[in-house]
């Protein structure tokens, strides 16, 4: 038991430096939360202690596995592969000089790693999958002036991806019941600040000219290419 207490004390002292929050511990192994990404992992005590003593981070590939297991449970292997492929595709075009898109996308990949992408983009992907199905989905930046980053990624069919980015135009949301009015500089700002980041659903409601959540009328406050096309 003394050995266990000593190891526990060692780990607690290195908490801030190495990013470990202990959930449970016994004389053989430790379950802990990665403070960088929130992944919960279990590992042998000696292995953890060795990593800490060698100055290695506990934010590892096992963190990606934690999130992949959660995603797989929700949407299955096939859709997990697609979700992961979007990450690789976006990263490739931004970092690989041999990519045909490198010149335009160099420096525009802002995710720290896959776990950050999974944490902040999976709900958007799941929402898009329910709306559009898996076929022909693509990863798209909502605001072309920004990179692949938190709050600026959606998953839409290629035909929507290829259209002018109406999302960067000013929008207004009106509650048809209590007459609340919300004005924002872009659809993504409206989604992030008022509607839990669900930009895909908001975009769909605008394109289909229907109420969002049967409550909100959302529209662009200037004429855009898509609104012109819908009226001709």
C-alpha positions, 0 to 999 in steps of 0.5 A: 500500500505504501508503494501505491501511495508514493506513486499516487503522490508522484502523479499528483505532483506532476498533474499540472506539468504533464496533464493528468487528472486521476479518476481511480488508482490501485497498486497496479494501474491508474485511470485518468483524464487527459487534461489536454483533450479530456480522453479517459484512459487506463494504463499500468502505473509503472508505464505512467510513471516512466513516461512522466519521469522521461518528460513525455506527455500523456496526451498520446495516440490513445486519446485519439482511440478514445474518441474513435471508440465513442464515434464508432459506437454512435455511427459505425465503422464506415462513417467513422472512416469517412469522418477521419478521412476528412481530417486527413484530406484537409490536413494534407492539402494544407501541409503537403507541398505535393498537394495540388491545393497546397498553394491555396491552403498552406497555413490554413489548418488550425486544429492542434491534432485529431482529438481537437477535430473530433471533439469540436466537429463530430456533432456537426458531422453527425448532424450533416449525416442525418440531413444529407446521408453519407454519399457525396459529403465533403468537408467545407470551411464556412468562412473562406477567409478563415482556416479549418478551425473550431467553429468554421467547419461543416460537412455538406454535399459537393454542390453546396460546397461549390456554391458562393459562401452565402454564410459570410453575409449578414443574417437575421433570426426572428422568433415568430412567437415572441418577436425576438430579433437576433442580428449577426454578421454571418450564419456561423456567428449566429450558430455559434453564439445562439444555436449551439454551433448548428450551422448546417441546420441553420443553412438548410432552413435558409435554403429550404425557406422553412422555420428553424425548430418551428420557431425561428425565421432566418434570412440574409439581410442582403441579397445573395446569389442563392436568394437571387436564384431562388426567386428566378 
